Amino acid sequence: MNFSELFKLSGLLARFSPDGKCLASCAQYRLVVRDAGTLRILQLYTCLDQIQYIEWSSDSLFVLCAMYKRGVVQVWSLEQPDWHCKIDEGSAGLVASCWSPDGRHILNTTEFHLRITVWSLCTKSVSYIKYPKACQQGIAFTKDGRYMAVAERRDCKDFVSIFVCSDWQLLRHFDTETQDLFGIEWAPNGCVLAVWDTCLEYKILLYSLDGRLLSTYRAYEWSLGIKSVTWSPSSQFVAIGSYDEKVRILNHVTWKKITEFEHPASITSTKTIVYKEVEKSPSVETERLSFPPTRALASSLFSTQSKYDISQVPVSLPYIKPVADRANPKMGIGMLAFSPDNCFLATKNDNIPNAVWIWDIQKLKLSVVLEQLCAIQCFQWDPCQPRLAVCTGTSKVYFWSPAGCVSVQVPAEGDFQILSLSWHSSGDSLVLLSKDNFCVCYLEKEVK
């Protein structure tokens, strides 16, 4: 495993291109595009203001940079560095920006969610979508890029409009049986749209492409409801994370619950492996000590290494009781992710912030718990195999696969606290992001 040097970063903005050839990163108002393998700088672009969001076009030929404070989006071309495009929303303001699946249209959401403006890079034409809803996840594209669903709010009711992305024509428009729609997401096969309600109302609705309501699922009433939703890559399951610290799995045939996964603070099953991170201070021979110590020796003296021990069950995990009188209580299932082969589901219960739970989807049971020393910041599956990368705001990155678990110290000078990470599409490397820096971790390919 090899690590690059540290590079400057702002806003946790570093993204591999979809084709895997480039890595774009931001440092204040500068956009830097590097070769993903050598990290040699290919292009350097200067924006009008500090960049707050970046996104690659689907064909990896353009990079969108959004500056929400200014209400401006700038688009840069990799093939023609002299060409660039500037979209100014003016007094309407800007709160969100994204590419359409064809990589030739940009969708800007104005302040107060008055409208979504669709800008064409090819024809310079402009279309408008009215009444978009101000919610966490209000725009969703099918994986094949053919259709777009938009959550809308008009006359105090929730609606969903489905558009054809090739010409932005309205295909379907229907009202949803939600009190206050919170999010929408297509199944990967593009056949079913999941729509879920605010956390005050436990309700998830499943609609077909033509707007028919296929099923409604409610687990309970009169308590905080849904916190997170994700589809399995095969579209066979939808996993619902709730504030009651459970994950419920619905199947794609009847849309009924097939199981629910609890996240108790005590692990009692002997069939569950609990990996516990333990710290060990490095041993330094006293003969090697010098004053002042060399930089390499100083960093090794003060850095603590960690490894995993397998805990004997029963195991009690550190549990945090949420503060009841505060908004957005730290409770319930805040993170969910299926492995690319559909075999595993990784979850995080915000009441037990230091643990990652890994469930065996074929056996529908808990397989592994990773108990970390610090709170989980982010986890993400390797896109090519069941291998999970985890970071906890320290200078270490953790990997789990069915073969075992490993803790890796990033050999960076200074305070490099990893807050987020993202895999390369090949699964051979991943970018590790801190508040002010990033580096790339290269993994050795397995010899088959």
N, C-alpha and C positions, 0 to 999 in steps of 0.2 A: 504494500500500500504506500503510495507516494503522495506528497502534498506540495502544492505550488507555494510561492511566496504570497504574502498578503497584499491585496490591492485596495485602494480607497473605494468607499461605498457610502451612499446616503439613501435613507428610506427603505432599506432592505430590498433594493431594486436591482436584481441580477437575474437574467433569464437565458437559458439555452434556446437557440432557435429550433423550430419544429423539425428541421432536417438534421439537426445535431451538429452542424458545421461551425456555428458561431455562438459566442456568448456576449450578450449585451449587458452592460452595467452602467449605473449612474453615479456621478460624483457631483452633487449640487446641481448646476445647470449644464453639466457636460454629459453626453452620451458616448460611451466607449464601446466599440464593437471589436471583439478579439476572436482569433482562431480558437475553437474549442479544444483543439489538441495541444497546440504549442503556446497558447495565450499571447501570441504576438498581436499587437494592435493592428487591425485592418482599417478601421475608420474612426475618426474623432469628430463629433458634431457638437456645436454649441447652441443651446436653446435660449429662449428669451428670458427664462426665469428658472427657479428651482423646479426640477422635474418631480412630480408626485406619483406618476404611474407610467409604466411602459408595457407594451405588448407587441409581440411579433405578428406579422401577417401569416396566414396559414402556409404560404409558399416560401416563407423565410426571406422574401425580397425587400420588405419594408419594416420599419420600426415606428410605432406610434408613441409619442411622448405627450402626456397630458399635464398641463399646468392649471390646476383647478382654480387657484387663487386669481389667476389672470383671465380665466374663461377661454383659454387658448389650447389648441392641439397642434403639434408640429409632427409631420411625417417625413421620414428620411429614407432614401433609397440606397440599397447596398450596391446595386449595379451601376447607378448613375449618381455618384456622390454630390455632383453639382445641383441635381434636381432636389427640390424639397417643396413641401406643401404646408401652408399655415391655415388653420381654420379658427376663426375668432367668433365666438358666440355672442360677443358684445354684452349688452346690458342683461341679456337672458341668463348669463352666468353658465357655469358648468359644474356638475357634481359627479358625473361618470362618463367614461368613454370606452369603446371597445370596437374591435374589428368584426365585420360580418365574416361568415365562413369562406367566402370567395377571396378575401384579402384585398378587395377593391372598393369596399364601402366602409365608412366609419359611422358608428352610431353614438351620438352625443346626447346625454340626458341633461336638460337645463335645470337651473335652480328651482326649488319648490316643485320639481317633477311636473312642470307645465306641459312639456312635450319631449319626444325623442326626435332628433333631427338625423336623417340618413343622408350622408354626403357621399357622392360618387367620385372616386378619383379619376375615372375614365371619362365620363361625360360632363362632370362638374354639376350634375343635376342635384337637386335637393328634394327630399320627401319628408313629410312630417307624420309622426304617430302621436295622437293626442291622448291625454289622461293616463300616462303611465303611473303605476302605483309606487309610492315611496315605501319600498320594503327591502329586506335583506337580499333577496334573490328574485328580481322581477323580470329578467330577460333570460331565456334559455333557448339554445340552438340544438337541433338534433345532431347526432354524431356525424351523419353523412352530409350535413350542411344544407339540407334541402328546405327545412322549415324552422321558423322562429316563433316561439310563444312569448307573449308579453302580458304581464299582469296589469290590469287597469282598475281604476276606481272612478266611478261616476254616479252621481245621484245617490251617494252613500251606499253603493253596492259594489261588490267585487265582480270583475269580468276577466276572461282570458281571450285574447285575440291570437289566432294562428295565421302567420303570413308565409307566403312562398318567397324564399330568399332570392330567387332568380329575378323576379320583377317587383317584389314588395307588394304584391296583390294580397288582399285579405282573403283567406281561405275559409276560416270559421271564426265566429264570435259568439261566445256563450257566457252566461252568468254562472258563478260558482257558489256552492252552498257553504260559503265561509262567512264568519263574522268580521274577520279582519285578516285577509290573506297575508301570509308571511313569506312564502317562498314557493317556487316552481322548479321542477327538474324533469327532463326527459329520461326515459329508460334508454340505455345505450343502443337498443335496436330501433329507437324512434317510433315505437308503436303506442306507447303509453306515457301520459304526462302525469306526474305526481304533483298535487297541489296541497299545501298544508296551511293550517290556521295559525293564528297568534298563539303564544304559549298560554294564554288565558283560556283557550278552548281546545281540548285534545281532539283534533279531527284531521285526517288525511284522506283526500279524495283522489281517485284514479280515473282519468279520462282517456278515451281513445282519440285518435287523430281527428276524427270527425265530430268531436265534442260530446260524445255520449258518455254519461257517467257509468263507469264499469263497477265501481265499488266505493263504499265509504267505510273507514275503520276508525273506531273510537275505543280507546282502552279503558278510560275512566272519565269521571266528571268532577267538577268543583275542586280542581287542584291544578297547579302549573302543569302544562302538557308537553308538547313536542319541542325539543331543543336542536336536534340535528337529524338529517335524512340523507341516505345515500343508496344508490342502486349497485347491485353486483354487476361485474362486467358482462355477464351472460344474460342480464335482464331477468333472471329467474327469481331473484329475491330483491325486496326493498327492506332496508334496515332502518328502524326508527329509534333514535335515542331520545329518552325522555327525562324530565326533571325528577322522576321517582327512582333514578339510578338504574334503570333497566333498558335493555335493547330488545325490541320486538321485531321478529322477522316475519314478513308476509310473503306468501308464495304467489307465482304469476298465473296459476291455474284458477284458483278460487278467490285469490286476494284475501285469504283468511290467515290468521296468525298460525304459524307452525311451531314456533317456540319463543321463549323469552329468556334472555340472559341477564341474571342478576349480578350485581357487583358488590358483594358484601366485604366488610373490612377484615373478615376472618376467612382464610382459605383452609378448608379441612380435607378436601379430596386428595387422596394419595396418588390419583392419576394426573394431577396438575403439577407441572414443574414450576417452581418459584425461583427465579434467578434474582439474587440480591446483590446490588452493587456495594462493594466494600472498598474503603480507601486504605492504601498502604504507603507509608513514607519511604522514599528511596534511601538506600543505605549508601553512604559516602565514606570512603576510606579516609581516616584522619591525616594520613601522610600526604594526600592529594590536596588538602585544604591550604589555601594561600590567602593572604589579605593584601589588598582587596581581592576577592575571588574573581576569576574570569567570568565573562558573561554567560558562557555555556554552563559553567559549574553553578553559578548563582541561580540560573533558571531551573536547573535540576534539583538544587537544594530546596527551593521553595515551591516546586510543583509537586502535587501529590498524585500518584498514579492510582488507578482503580482497576479492579477486576470483579468478576462475578463469582459468587459462591451459590451453590444450590442449597436452599433452605429446607429444613425438615418441616413438614406440615404437622400440626396446624401452624399457620403463620398469621400474625396480626399486622395489618397494614395501617400506617398513620392516617387517621380519619379526621377531616376538618368539618366541624359543624358550621353551616352557613349562618351569616348574620341575617336574621329574619326581617329587620326593618330597613334594609338597604336595597336599592334597585339592582337588577342583574345579579342575583345571588350566585355564588360559586358552588353550584350543585348540579347534579345530573350529568348526562352523557354529552360532553361538549365536542368530542372528536370521534369520527367513525371512518374506517377505510378498508375496503376489500382488497385482498391480494389479486394480482392480474390473472391468476389461474383459478379464481373463485374458491380456493381451498381454505383461506383464512380470512378472518375479520379482526382488525385491530381496533380497540376502543380505549377511551379515557373517561373515567368518571371524575368530574371536577371536585367531588367531595374527597377523593383520594388522589391528589394531584401528582404524586410521585410514582404512579404505577401505570404501566401499559398492559392491557389484557388482550391476549391473542386466543381467538376461538377457532376451533376446528369446525368448518362449515359442513363437511361430509358426515361427521359424527354428531354435530350440533351440541358440542360440549366445550368447556374451557380446557385449553391445551397448556398455555404458558402464561405466567405473570412475570413481568420485569419490574422489580422494585428498585427505583433509582434513589440516589441521595438528594437530588434536587427535583423541582417540579418540571414536568414534561412541557416543553415549549412547542415542539412540532414532531410529527413522525410522518414518514412517507414510504410507500412500497417501491422497490425496484420494479420498473415497468416490464421487465422480462422474466422475472423469477420470484418465488416467494422469499424475498429478503427485505427486512424492514430496517430503515435507518431512523434513529431517534436522536434528538438533541434536547438538552436540559438547561441551556443558558450558561454552560461551563465551556472550557476549551477542549472538551472530549466529544467524540461522536460514537454512537453505539449501534451495533448491527446484530439483528437476530435472524436466523434462518432455522429450518428444521434440524440442521446439523448442530446448532448451538448458538452461543451468545458471546460477543466480544466487545470490550471497551477500548477505544483507540484515542490516545492523546495526540492532539494536533500540535506539531512541533513549531509553534509560532512564538515569536518574541512578543512580550507585552501581554496585555489583557485582551484575549480574543474569546469573547463569550458568544457562543453560537446560539442564535435565536430562531433561525429558520434554515431549511435545507431543501434542495431540489435535485432530483435525479436527471442525468442525461438520458435521452431516449434509448440509448444502447445498453444502459445499466452498467457501463464500464467506469463511470465517474459521477461525482455529484458536487454541486457547489454549496459551500457552507457560508452562511451569512451572519455577520454580527452587525451591531449598530453603525460602526464606522469602517468596517473592512469586510473583505470576502477572500476565500481561497478555494481552490479546486482540489478535491480528493480523488486520486486515480486508483482504481482497484485492479488488482491483477486478474487477468482472464483465467478461468479455470481450464486446465488441460483435460480434454475429454479423450 
